[in-house]
C-alpha cells in the first residue's frame, strides 16, 4: 500500500514540476504535501527522495525541498547533452529499423501535425514521444534513459519559459521531424544522424538570442 501511494505521488508531483504547477525555485515541504494529498508524511518523504534522485528537487536542510530552477543555462546544458547523444541515437534507430518503428513514428508525427496549430503544448508532448521513441529504438538503454531526462527538462522549459511554445507551431518543426522520419524509414543511418543534428541546431537557433556563447559544439 505504501509503495502504491508513493508511486502515485511521484507521478503527480513529477507532473506538477514538469508543467510548472510547482514553479522552479519554489520550496515544498512534507507536512503541506501530506495535507494536500491526504496521506501520511512517509509516502511523501519517499516520493520527494525519488524526485530528488531524478534531479527535479534539491534538498534544503531543515527547510524542505527546492524545485530545481529552469533558467537559460539549464536549457543550454540540456540542449548540449542532446546534441552529444541524440544524433547517435537516430543513427542507431535507423540501423535497427523495424516496420513497427516506422508505423509508430508515422502515427506520432500525424498526431503532432493535427494539434500543432491549435495546441502547442500537445504538439510538444507528441514531439517528446517522437524523440523518445527514437532513443528507445537505439537499443541502448543507458542512452535512452539519459535522453528521457533531457526530454523532460526540454518539456519543462516549454511550460515555464515564455516564448518557447511558439516554436512548436512553426512549419520547420514538423518538416524537420519528417526529414528525420524519412531517413530512419529508409534505414539511412548517416542521413538520420545529419537530420537530427540539423533539427537540434534549429531548436537551438530559436533561442540563440538568449545565449551569448553557444560553444564550439554548435558550430
Secondary structure, DSSP 8 states (H G I E B T S, - for coil): -HHHHHHHHHHHHHHHHHTTSS-TT-EE-HHHHHHHHTS-HHHHHHHHHHHHHTTSEEEETTTEEEE----HHHHHHHHHHHHHHHHHHHHHHHHT--HHHHHHHHHHHHHHHHHTTT-HHHHHHHHHHHHHHHHHHTT-HHHHHHHHHHHHHHHHHHHHSTTGGGGGGSHHHHHHHHHHHHHHHTT-HHHHHHHHHHHHHHHHHHTGGG-S---GGG-
